[in-house]
Amino acid sequence: MKKIKNYFILILAAAIMTSCGGLNKMKKDSGLIKYEVTPKVLEAHAGIVNVTIKGTFPAKYFDKKTTVTATPVLTYQGGEVAFEKVQVIQGESVQANNKVISYTGGDFTYTSTVPYTDAIKKSELVLKISAVRGKKSLAFDPIKLADGVIATSTLVDKDSRPVMMKDNFVRITPESQAAAINYLINSADVRKTELKKDDVSLLLAYIKSVSVDANHKLKNTVVSSYASPDGKYDLNEKLSGKRGSAADKFIKNEFKTVDAAKAEGFFDEKTTAEDWEGFKAEVEKSSMQDKDLILRVLSMYSDADVREKEIKNMSAAFTALKTDILPKLRRSKLIINTDKIGRSDEQILSQMKSDPSVLSLEEMLYSATLTKDANEQLKFYQATAAAFPKCIRAANNVGYTYLLLGKADEAAAAFETAKAIQNNDVVKSNLGFCALVKGDMAKAEGYFNSMTASTPESKYGLGVIAITRAEYDKAVNYFGNEPSFNLALALVLKGDVNKAKATLDGMKELCKCGKPSYLKGVVGARLDDKTYMLNGLKEAIGLKAVWKDYVKTDLEFAKYFSDDTFKSIVQ
C-alpha cells in the first residue's frame, strides 16, 4: 500500500513539474517571440489610438496544453489604460475556440483601439501576458512594444467663422428734384402760368431749402430742352436752343445768391431738336386708337422726315397727336441734383451711446462697426434688436458677437431668434459653428449640409469636422487654397508635409495662440529641417509659454530630445 502511495505522489509531482515546466519555459523563452507594431510610434486620430500587433512564435515554443492571454496596455505616469480587447491564443491540444498556435510555430494579428486622453500623450505600449495550463497560471514579464502617443491631430482648431449680416447704411445719398416748363407751339417764352405749377413751386422751394441745409450738398443743375418732332428740323433745332436759353436764364436767376452755383460746370444745358424718344414714350403711355400703328412706324423708319410723313398720313391719329402728345414734348426739364449728407461716424457713435431712438435701423446697425470693443458691439446690436425685433440682421449680429466672445450658448439663443424670423443660409451656418465649438460635430454637420448653397465659411466648418474624423483628404478639399492653420494641419496629417510648409509660410498673419508656429516646428521635424523646426518652436514659445511644456512630451520631436540646442529652447 505504501509503495502504491509513493508511486502516486511521484506521478503527481511529475505532472506538476511538467505543467509548471511548460509555463516556465514559455516565460523564459518569451524573448523568442517576435512582435511587429503598426504604427511604430502610436498616434491619435479621430480621438482614438489604433494599434496593430503581429506576433510570431518560433517552432517548439508554444505548449500544446497552454492558453495565453495578451493584453496591450498604455502605461503612463500615474496610471495605465488597457486597449478595448485582449488577444487569447491556445495550444493545439486545448479544447476552446481561440486562435491556435501549433507546436511547430505560428502567428497572430491583433488590432484594437483606446480613446485618446492627454494623460497618455507620453506613454509606453506594454504587452501584459498571462498563461494558463490546467489549474496553473503564470504571469510573464511585461514587454514594451512601442512608444506613444503622437497627438498632432488634437491640435485641430475648432474655431468659428460666423457671418455678420451687413448694414445698408449710406452716408451720402444722391437726391434729385425735377420740374417741367411747357411751351406753346413754336414759342420759347416762359409763361407765368407755368411757373405757378406745383412741380415748379416744389422745385423752387427745394432750391431754397437745400441751399441753407448743412446736410445737403448741391451738385449741379441740368436743363434739358426739347422741340416736338413735327415741323422742319432746322426750325426745331433753333427752337429747342431758345427754350434752353430761356429755361437756363430762369434757373440761374434762382441760384444767383447761392455760392455752390458759382462752381464751374454747375449748370448743364442740353437740347434735343426732335424728341422722338419722348414721343415714343408718351404714345406708349397713351390709350389712343392708333397707338400700335404709330409705334410700328417708329420701329420701321429711322429717317425723321419719313416718320413724320407716315404719321401725318394717318389723319385721325395725327389729330390726336397734336392735342394729346405733341404739346407735352415742347418743354424744358429742370433737374436739381444734390447729395443728402447723413450723420458723421462721431455723431452716430455719440447718439448710439446717449439716445439711439433717433437713429434709423441702418445707422444703428452701422454703429457697431465703429468700435473694436466686442462688448460694446454686443450692446449696440442688442439695442438694435430691441428697437427692431423683426430685423433678422440685428438678431443674427447679436449671436455673431456672442460667438466671437466665446459664448456659444448665448450665441445659439440669438441665432434661434434670427431663425424664427427667417431660416436662411447665414443663420444655418452660424448655428453650425455654435454646435462645432461646443463639440457636437454631427449637429454642426447637419446645419452646414442643410444650407441651400455652400459658402467658404460652411466649407471651412465641414473641413474642421473632417479633421476630427481623420478624413484628411476630405478636409483639404473643403478648405480649398486659402492658407490657414487647419489646412496646414490636415496636410501634415495626410502626409503632404511640403505643401503644409508652403501653406504655413503663406499665412498673412499667425495666430498669437502660437499654434501655427508650433506646427512649423512639427513640419520642420518631419522634414528633417532642424533650423525651420527650431525657429518655429522659438516663435511658438515666445507667443505662449505653455508650448514649452507641451513640446517636452511630444514624440514628433523624439529624435531631438537629446539635442543640446533643442533642450536649450524647451528648458
C-alpha positions as CSV (number, residue, x, y, z in Angstrom):
1,M,0.0,0.0,0.0
2,K,2.8,2.3,0.9
3,K,4.5,1.6,-2.5
4,I,1.3,2.5,-4.3
5,K,1.0,5.8,-2.4
6,N,4.6,6.8,-3.1
7,Y,4.1,5.9,-6.8
8,F,1.0,8.2,-6.9
9,I,3.0,11.0,-5.3
10,L,5.7,10.6,-8.0
11,I,3.2,10.7,-10.8
12,L,1.5,13.8,-9.3
13,A,4.9,15.5,-8.8
14,A,5.8,14.7,-12.4
15,A,2.5,16.1,-13.6
16,I,3.1,19.3,-11.6
17,M,6.7,19.6,-12.9
18,T,5.5,19.0,-16.4
19,S,2.8,21.7,-16.2
20,C,5.0,24.2,-14.5
21,G,7.9,23.4,-16.7
22,G,5.8,24.2,-19.8
23,L,4.7,27.6,-18.4
24,N,8.1,28.5,-17.0
25,K,9.8,27.5,-20.3
26,M,7.4,29.7,-22.2
27,K,8.1,32.6,-19.9
28,K,11.8,32.0,-20.0
29,D,11.8,31.9,-23.8
30,S,9.3,34.7,-24.3
31,G,12.1,36.7,-25.8
32,L,12.0,34.5,-28.8
33,I,8.5,35.8,-29.8
34,K,8.8,38.5,-32.4
35,Y,6.4,41.4,-32.4
36,E,5.7,43.9,-35.2
37,V,3.8,47.0,-34.2
38,T,2.0,49.3,-36.6
39,P,2.4,52.2,-36.3
40,K,5.9,52.1,-34.7
41,V,5.0,55.1,-32.6
42,L,1.3,55.2,-31.7
43,E,-0.8,58.1,-33.0
44,A,-4.1,59.7,-32.1
45,H,-6.6,60.1,-34.9
46,A,-10.3,60.9,-34.7
47,G,-10.0,60.9,-30.9
48,I,-8.7,57.3,-30.7
49,V,-5.4,55.4,-30.7
50,N,-5.2,52.5,-33.1
51,V,-2.7,49.7,-32.9
52,T,-2.0,46.5,-34.8
53,I,0.3,43.9,-33.3
54,K,1.6,40.9,-35.2
55,G,3.2,38.3,-33.0
56,T,5.2,35.4,-34.4
57,F,6.0,32.3,-32.3
58,P,9.0,30.1,-33.2
59,A,8.7,26.3,-33.5
60,K,8.7,24.2,-30.3
61,Y,7.7,27.3,-28.3
62,F,4.0,27.1,-27.7
63,D,3.0,24.4,-25.2
64,K,0.1,22.3,-26.6
65,K,-2.0,22.5,-23.5
66,T,-1.4,26.2,-22.7
67,T,-3.7,29.2,-23.2
68,V,-2.2,32.6,-23.4
69,T,-4.0,35.9,-22.8
70,A,-2.2,39.0,-24.1
71,T,-3.4,42.5,-23.1
72,P,-1.9,45.6,-24.7
73,V,-1.7,48.4,-22.2
74,L,-0.6,52.0,-22.4
75,T,1.3,52.9,-19.2
76,Y,1.9,56.5,-18.2
77,Q,2.9,58.4,-15.1
78,G,0.2,57.9,-12.7
79,G,-1.7,55.1,-14.3
80,E,-2.4,52.8,-17.3
81,V,-5.2,52.1,-19.7
82,A,-5.8,48.8,-21.5
83,F,-6.9,48.5,-25.1
84,E,-10.5,47.6,-25.7
85,K,-9.9,43.9,-26.3
86,V,-7.4,41.1,-25.4
87,Q,-5.8,38.5,-27.6
88,V,-6.3,34.9,-26.5
89,I,-4.3,32.2,-28.1
90,Q,-4.1,28.5,-27.3
91,G,-2.0,25.4,-27.9
92,E,-3.3,22.8,-30.3
93,S,-4.5,20.4,-27.5
94,V,-6.7,23.0,-25.7
95,Q,-10.4,22.5,-26.3
96,A,-11.6,26.0,-26.9
97,N,-12.3,28.4,-29.8
98,N,-9.3,30.7,-29.6
99,K,-6.6,31.3,-32.1
100,V,-4.4,28.1,-32.2
101,I,-0.7,28.2,-32.3
102,S,0.8,24.9,-33.2
103,Y,3.9,23.4,-31.7
104,T,5.6,24.0,-35.0
105,G,5.1,27.7,-34.6
106,G,2.5,30.3,-35.8
107,D,1.4,33.9,-35.6
108,F,-1.5,36.1,-34.7
109,T,-2.6,39.6,-35.7
110,Y,-4.2,41.9,-33.1
111,T,-6.0,45.2,-33.8
112,S,-7.7,47.4,-31.2
113,T,-8.2,50.9,-30.1
114,V,-8.2,53.0,-27.0
115,P,-9.8,56.5,-26.5
116,Y,-7.2,59.3,-26.5
117,T,-6.7,61.4,-23.5
118,D,-4.0,63.9,-22.7
119,A,-2.7,61.6,-19.9
120,I,-1.5,59.0,-22.5
121,K,0.4,61.6,-24.6
122,K,3.6,60.4,-23.0
123,S,3.2,56.7,-22.6
124,E,4.6,53.3,-23.5
125,L,2.7,50.4,-25.2
126,V,3.3,47.4,-23.0
127,L,2.1,43.8,-23.6
128,K,1.0,42.0,-20.5
129,I,0.8,38.2,-20.9
130,S,-0.6,35.6,-18.6
131,A,-0.5,31.9,-19.4
132,V,-2.8,29.0,-18.1
133,R,-2.1,25.3,-18.2
134,G,-4.7,23.2,-16.5
135,K,-5.1,24.7,-13.0
136,K,-1.8,26.5,-13.1
137,S,-1.2,30.1,-14.3
138,L,1.8,32.3,-14.7
139,A,2.3,35.9,-15.5
140,F,5.1,36.8,-17.9
141,D,7.2,39.9,-17.6
142,P,5.6,42.9,-19.4
143,I,7.1,43.6,-22.8
144,K,7.5,47.1,-24.1
145,L,6.4,47.2,-27.8
146,A,6.3,50.9,-28.7
147,D,6.1,54.5,-27.5
148,G,3.0,56.7,-27.7
149,V,1.3,58.9,-28.4
150,I,1.8,61.4,-31.2
151,A,-1.2,63.7,-30.7
152,T,-0.7,66.2,-33.5
153,S,-4.3,65.6,-34.8
154,T,-5.6,67.0,-31.5
155,L,-4.2,70.4,-32.3
156,V,-7.2,71.0,-34.7
157,D,-8.5,74.4,-34.1
158,K,-12.3,74.1,-33.6
159,D,-12.7,77.8,-34.2
160,S,-15.8,79.5,-35.6
161,R,-16.2,81.7,-38.7
162,P,-19.6,83.3,-38.1
163,V,-21.1,85.5,-40.7
164,M,-22.3,89.0,-39.9
165,M,-25.2,90.5,-41.8
166,K,-24.2,93.8,-43.1
167,D,-25.9,97.1,-42.7
168,N,-27.1,99.2,-45.6
169,F,-26.0,102.5,-44.2
170,V,-25.1,105.1,-46.8
171,R,-23.9,108.4,-45.5
172,I,-24.2,110.2,-48.9
173,T,-27.4,109.7,-50.7
174,P,-28.0,111.1,-54.2
175,E,-31.2,113.2,-54.3
176,S,-33.0,114.9,-57.2
177,Q,-35.9,117.3,-57.6
178,A,-37.4,117.8,-61.0
179,A,-39.9,120.1,-62.7
180,A,-41.0,120.8,-66.3
181,I,-41.8,124.1,-68.1
182,N,-44.0,123.6,-71.2
183,Y,-44.1,125.9,-74.1
184,L,-46.7,126.8,-76.8
185,I,-46.1,125.6,-80.3
186,N,-43.2,127.5,-82.0
187,S,-42.6,129.5,-78.8
188,A,-39.8,129.8,-76.3
189,D,-41.5,132.2,-73.9
190,V,-41.6,131.1,-70.2
191,R,-45.2,131.7,-69.3
192,K,-46.2,132.9,-65.8
193,T,-48.8,130.1,-65.6
194,E,-46.0,127.5,-66.0
195,L,-44.1,129.0,-63.1
196,K,-47.1,128.6,-60.8
197,K,-47.5,124.8,-61.4
198,D,-47.0,122.5,-58.4
199,D,-43.8,120.9,-59.6
200,V,-42.1,124.2,-60.3
201,S,-43.2,125.5,-56.9
202,L,-41.8,122.5,-55.2
203,L,-38.5,122.8,-57.2
204,L,-38.1,126.4,-56.1
205,A,-38.8,125.5,-52.5
206,Y,-36.3,122.7,-52.7
207,I,-33.6,125.1,-54.0
208,K,-34.2,127.4,-51.1
209,S,-34.2,124.6,-48.6
210,V,-31.0,122.7,-49.7
211,S,-29.1,125.9,-50.2
212,V,-29.0,126.6,-46.5
213,D,-29.1,123.0,-45.3
214,A,-25.8,121.7,-43.9
215,N,-27.0,118.1,-44.5
216,H,-27.4,118.7,-48.3
217,K,-24.7,119.5,-50.9
218,L,-25.7,121.0,-54.2
219,K,-24.0,119.1,-57.1
220,N,-25.4,120.6,-60.3
221,T,-28.4,121.7,-62.3
222,V,-29.4,120.0,-65.6
223,V,-31.7,121.8,-68.0
224,S,-32.8,119.7,-71.0
225,S,-34.9,121.5,-73.6
226,Y,-36.9,119.9,-76.4
227,A,-38.9,120.6,-79.5
228,S,-41.6,118.2,-80.7
229,P,-40.7,116.2,-83.8
230,D,-43.2,117.8,-86.0
231,G,-42.1,120.5,-88.4
232,K,-38.7,121.2,-90.1
233,Y,-35.6,120.1,-88.3
234,D,-33.7,123.4,-88.7
235,L,-36.6,125.3,-87.1
236,N,-36.9,122.7,-84.3
237,E,-33.1,122.9,-83.6
238,K,-33.3,126.7,-83.2
239,L,-36.5,126.5,-81.2
240,S,-35.0,123.9,-78.7
241,G,-32.0,126.1,-78.3
242,K,-34.1,129.2,-77.5
243,R,-36.1,127.2,-75.0
244,G,-32.9,126.1,-73.4
245,S,-31.6,129.6,-73.1
246,A,-34.9,130.8,-71.5
247,A,-35.1,127.9,-69.0
248,D,-31.4,128.3,-68.2
249,K,-31.8,132.0,-67.5
250,F,-34.8,131.3,-65.3
251,I,-32.9,128.7,-63.2
252,K,-29.7,130.7,-62.9
253,N,-31.7,133.6,-61.5
254,E,-32.9,131.3,-58.7
255,F,-29.3,130.4,-57.8
256,K,-27.8,133.9,-58.1
257,T,-27.2,134.2,-54.3
258,V,-26.1,130.6,-53.8
259,D,-22.3,130.1,-53.5
260,A,-22.3,126.5,-54.7
261,A,-23.8,127.6,-58.0
262,K,-20.6,129.6,-58.8
263,A,-18.6,126.4,-59.3
264,E,-17.5,125.6,-62.8
265,G,-19.8,123.2,-64.6
266,F,-22.7,123.6,-62.0
267,F,-25.1,124.5,-64.8
268,D,-25.5,121.9,-67.6
269,E,-27.7,122.7,-70.6
270,K,-28.8,120.2,-73.2
271,T,-31.1,120.5,-76.2
272,T,-32.9,118.0,-78.4
273,A,-34.2,119.2,-81.7
274,E,-36.7,116.5,-82.3
275,D,-37.8,114.5,-79.3
276,W,-38.6,111.1,-80.8
277,E,-37.8,109.2,-77.7
278,G,-40.2,111.4,-75.7
279,F,-42.7,111.0,-78.5
280,K,-42.5,107.2,-78.3
281,A,-42.7,107.2,-74.5
282,E,-45.9,109.3,-74.5
283,V,-47.5,107.2,-77.2
284,E,-46.8,104.0,-75.3
285,K,-48.4,105.5,-72.2
286,S,-51.5,106.7,-74.1
287,S,-54.7,104.9,-74.9
288,M,-55.1,106.5,-78.4
289,Q,-56.8,104.3,-81.0
290,D,-53.9,104.0,-83.5
291,K,-51.2,103.6,-80.8
292,D,-49.8,100.3,-82.2
293,L,-49.7,101.6,-85.8
294,I,-47.8,104.7,-84.8
295,L,-45.3,102.6,-82.8
296,R,-44.9,100.3,-85.8
297,V,-44.0,103.3,-87.9
298,L,-41.4,104.4,-85.4
299,S,-39.8,100.9,-85.5
300,M,-39.9,100.6,-89.3
301,Y,-38.4,104.0,-90.2
302,S,-35.4,105.7,-88.8
303,D,-35.5,108.8,-91.0
304,A,-37.2,111.6,-89.2
305,D,-38.9,113.1,-92.3
306,V,-40.3,109.7,-93.4
307,R,-41.6,109.1,-89.9
308,E,-43.4,112.5,-89.8
309,K,-44.8,112.0,-93.3
310,E,-46.2,108.5,-92.5
311,I,-47.7,109.7,-89.2
312,K,-49.4,112.7,-90.9
313,N,-50.9,110.3,-93.4
314,M,-52.9,108.9,-90.5
315,S,-55.1,112.0,-90.3
316,A,-57.2,110.8,-87.3
317,A,-54.1,109.7,-85.4
318,F,-52.2,112.9,-86.2
319,T,-55.1,114.9,-84.9
320,A,-54.9,113.1,-81.6
321,L,-51.2,113.5,-81.5
322,K,-51.5,117.3,-82.0
323,T,-53.8,117.6,-79.0
324,D,-52.6,114.9,-76.6
325,I,-49.0,114.1,-77.3
326,L,-47.0,116.8,-79.1
327,P,-47.8,119.6,-76.6
328,K,-46.2,117.6,-73.8
329,L,-42.9,117.4,-75.8
330,R,-42.5,121.2,-76.1
331,R,-40.7,121.6,-72.8
332,S,-37.7,122.1,-70.7
333,K,-36.9,119.6,-67.9
334,L,-35.3,121.2,-64.8
335,I,-33.4,118.8,-62.5
336,I,-31.6,119.8,-59.3
337,N,-29.1,117.2,-58.2
338,T,-27.8,117.1,-54.6
339,D,-26.2,114.8,-52.1
340,K,-28.0,114.3,-48.8
341,I,-25.3,114.0,-46.1
342,G,-26.1,111.7,-43.2
343,R,-24.7,111.8,-39.7
344,S,-21.0,111.5,-39.3
345,D,-19.4,108.5,-37.6
346,E,-18.8,110.6,-34.5
347,Q,-22.4,111.7,-34.4
348,I,-23.8,108.2,-34.8
349,L,-21.5,106.8,-32.2
350,S,-22.3,109.6,-29.7
351,Q,-26.1,109.2,-30.4
352,M,-25.9,105.4,-30.0
353,K,-24.4,105.9,-26.5
354,S,-26.8,108.6,-25.4
355,D,-30.2,108.1,-27.2
356,P,-30.3,105.6,-30.1
357,S,-34.0,106.1,-30.6
358,V,-33.4,108.9,-33.0
359,L,-31.3,106.8,-35.3
360,S,-32.5,104.7,-38.2
361,L,-32.2,101.0,-38.4
362,E,-29.2,101.2,-40.8
363,E,-27.5,103.8,-38.6
364,M,-27.9,101.6,-35.5
365,L,-26.5,98.5,-37.3
366,Y,-23.7,100.6,-38.7
367,S,-22.8,102.0,-35.3
368,A,-21.4,98.6,-34.2
369,T,-18.8,98.8,-36.9
370,L,-17.4,102.0,-35.4
371,T,-15.9,100.3,-32.3
372,K,-13.5,97.5,-32.0
373,D,-14.7,96.6,-28.5
374,A,-16.7,93.4,-28.9
375,N,-18.7,94.0,-25.7
376,E,-19.7,97.4,-26.9
377,Q,-20.6,96.0,-30.3
378,L,-22.8,93.5,-28.5
379,K,-24.6,96.3,-26.6
380,F,-25.2,98.2,-29.9
381,Y,-26.6,95.1,-31.6
382,Q,-28.8,94.3,-28.6
383,A,-30.2,97.8,-28.6
384,T,-30.9,97.5,-32.3
385,A,-32.6,94.1,-31.8
386,A,-34.8,95.6,-29.1
387,A,-35.8,98.6,-31.2
388,F,-36.4,96.4,-34.3
389,P,-37.4,93.0,-33.1
390,K,-38.3,91.8,-36.6
391,C,-34.9,92.6,-38.0
392,I,-33.0,89.4,-38.7
393,R,-29.8,91.2,-39.1
394,A,-29.9,92.6,-35.6
395,A,-30.7,89.2,-34.1
396,N,-28.0,87.5,-36.1
397,N,-25.4,90.0,-35.3
398,V,-26.1,89.6,-31.6
399,G,-25.3,85.9,-32.0
400,Y,-22.3,86.7,-34.2
401,T,-20.8,88.9,-31.5
402,Y,-21.5,86.4,-28.7
403,L,-19.7,83.7,-30.7
404,L,-16.7,86.0,-31.1
405,L,-16.7,86.5,-27.4
406,G,-16.6,82.7,-26.9
407,K,-20.2,82.5,-25.5
408,A,-21.6,79.7,-27.7
409,D,-24.8,79.1,-25.7
410,E,-25.8,82.8,-25.8
411,A,-24.9,82.9,-29.4
412,A,-27.1,79.9,-30.2
413,A,-30.1,81.5,-28.5
414,A,-29.7,84.7,-30.5
415,F,-29.4,82.7,-33.8
416,E,-32.5,80.8,-32.9
417,T,-34.3,84.2,-32.6
418,A,-33.0,85.1,-36.1
419,K,-34.0,81.7,-37.4
420,A,-37.6,82.3,-36.2
421,I,-37.6,85.5,-38.3
422,Q,-36.1,83.8,-41.4
423,N,-34.3,80.5,-41.6
424,N,-31.7,81.4,-44.2
425,D,-28.3,80.1,-45.0
426,V,-26.4,82.7,-42.9
427,V,-28.3,81.6,-39.8
428,K,-27.9,77.9,-40.5
429,S,-24.1,78.4,-41.0
430,N,-23.8,80.3,-37.7
431,L,-25.8,77.7,-35.8
432,G,-23.4,75.2,-37.3
433,F,-20.5,77.0,-35.8
434,C,-22.2,77.1,-32.4
435,A,-22.5,73.4,-32.5
436,L,-19.0,73.0,-33.7
437,V,-17.3,75.0,-30.9
438,K,-19.4,73.1,-28.4
439,G,-18.1,69.8,-29.8
440,D,-21.3,68.5,-31.4
441,M,-19.9,67.6,-34.8
442,A,-22.9,65.7,-36.0
443,K,-25.3,68.6,-35.3
444,A,-22.8,71.1,-36.8
445,E,-22.6,68.9,-40.0
446,G,-26.4,68.8,-40.2
447,Y,-26.6,72.6,-40.2
448,F,-23.9,73.1,-42.8
449,N,-25.4,70.4,-45.1
450,S,-28.9,71.9,-44.8
451,M,-27.8,75.1,-46.5
452,T,-29.2,75.8,-50.0
453,A,-25.7,76.6,-51.2
454,S,-22.3,76.1,-49.5
455,T,-20.2,79.1,-48.6
456,P,-16.5,79.5,-47.8
457,E,-17.5,79.6,-44.1
458,S,-19.6,76.4,-44.2
459,K,-16.9,74.6,-46.2
460,Y,-14.4,75.6,-43.5
461,G,-16.7,74.2,-40.8
462,L,-17.0,70.9,-42.7
463,G,-13.2,70.8,-43.1
464,V,-12.8,71.1,-39.3
465,I,-15.3,68.3,-38.8
466,A,-13.4,66.1,-41.3
467,I,-10.2,66.6,-39.4
468,T,-11.9,65.4,-36.2
469,R,-12.9,62.3,-38.1
470,A,-9.4,61.7,-39.5
471,E,-10.8,62.4,-43.1
472,Y,-7.8,64.4,-44.0
473,D,-8.2,64.3,-47.8
474,K,-11.7,65.5,-47.5
475,A,-10.7,68.2,-45.1
476,V,-8.1,69.6,-47.5
477,N,-10.7,69.7,-50.3
478,Y,-13.1,71.6,-48.0
479,F,-10.5,74.1,-47.0
480,G,-9.5,74.9,-50.6
481,N,-6.5,77.1,-51.3
482,E,-6.8,79.8,-48.6
483,P,-3.9,79.4,-46.2
484,S,-5.0,78.5,-42.7
485,F,-3.7,76.6,-39.7
486,N,-6.3,73.9,-40.1
487,L,-5.4,73.4,-43.8
488,A,-1.7,73.1,-42.9
489,L,-2.6,70.6,-40.2
490,A,-4.7,68.5,-42.5
491,L,-1.9,68.4,-45.0
492,V,0.6,67.3,-42.3
493,L,-1.8,64.6,-41.2
494,K,-2.3,63.3,-44.7
495,G,1.5,63.2,-45.3
496,D,1.8,66.2,-47.6
497,V,4.3,68.0,-45.4
498,N,6.0,70.1,-48.1
499,K,2.7,71.6,-49.0
500,A,1.9,72.1,-45.4
501,K,5.1,74.1,-45.1
502,A,4.1,76.3,-48.1
503,T,0.7,76.8,-46.5
504,L,2.1,78.0,-43.2
505,D,4.6,80.3,-44.9
506,G,1.7,81.7,-47.0
507,M,-0.4,82.7,-44.0
508,K,-0.6,86.5,-43.8
509,E,-0.9,86.6,-40.0
510,L,-0.1,84.0,-37.5
511,C,-2.4,83.4,-34.5
512,K,-1.0,84.8,-31.2
513,C,-2.0,81.4,-29.7
514,G,1.2,80.0,-31.1
515,K,-0.4,77.0,-32.9
516,P,0.7,77.8,-36.4
517,S,4.2,78.5,-35.2
518,Y,4.2,75.2,-33.2
519,L,3.1,73.4,-36.3
520,K,6.1,74.9,-38.2
521,G,8.2,73.0,-35.6
522,V,6.4,69.8,-36.3
523,V,6.8,70.3,-40.1
524,G,10.5,71.0,-39.6
525,A,10.9,67.9,-37.6
526,R,9.2,65.7,-40.2
527,L,11.2,67.2,-43.0
528,D,14.5,67.0,-41.0
529,D,14.8,70.7,-41.4
530,K,16.3,71.5,-38.0
531,T,16.5,75.2,-38.5
532,Y,12.9,75.5,-39.6
533,M,11.9,73.4,-36.6
534,L,13.8,75.4,-34.0
535,N,12.6,78.7,-35.4
536,G,9.0,77.5,-35.3
537,L,9.3,76.3,-31.7
538,K,11.1,79.5,-30.6
539,E,8.3,81.6,-32.1
540,A,5.5,79.4,-30.5
541,I,7.1,79.5,-27.1
542,G,7.7,83.3,-27.4
543,L,3.9,83.7,-28.1
544,K,2.7,81.3,-25.4
545,A,4.9,79.7,-22.8
546,V,2.6,76.7,-22.5
547,W,4.2,75.2,-25.6
548,K,7.5,74.8,-23.7
549,D,5.9,72.0,-21.5
550,Y,3.9,70.6,-24.4
551,V,6.9,70.0,-26.7
552,K,8.8,68.2,-23.9
553,T,6.4,65.2,-24.3
554,D,5.6,65.5,-28.0
555,L,7.1,62.5,-29.8
556,E,7.1,64.4,-33.0
557,F,10.5,65.7,-31.6
558,A,11.7,62.4,-30.0
559,K,14.9,62.3,-32.1
560,Y,15.8,65.8,-30.9
561,F,15.2,65.2,-27.1
562,S,18.9,64.8,-26.5
563,D,19.9,67.7,-28.9
564,D,21.5,70.5,-26.9
565,T,20.0,73.3,-29.0
566,F,16.6,71.7,-28.7
567,K,17.0,71.3,-24.9
568,S,18.1,75.0,-24.6
569,I,14.8,76.1,-26.1
570,V,12.4,73.9,-24.1
571,Q,14.1,74.0,-20.7
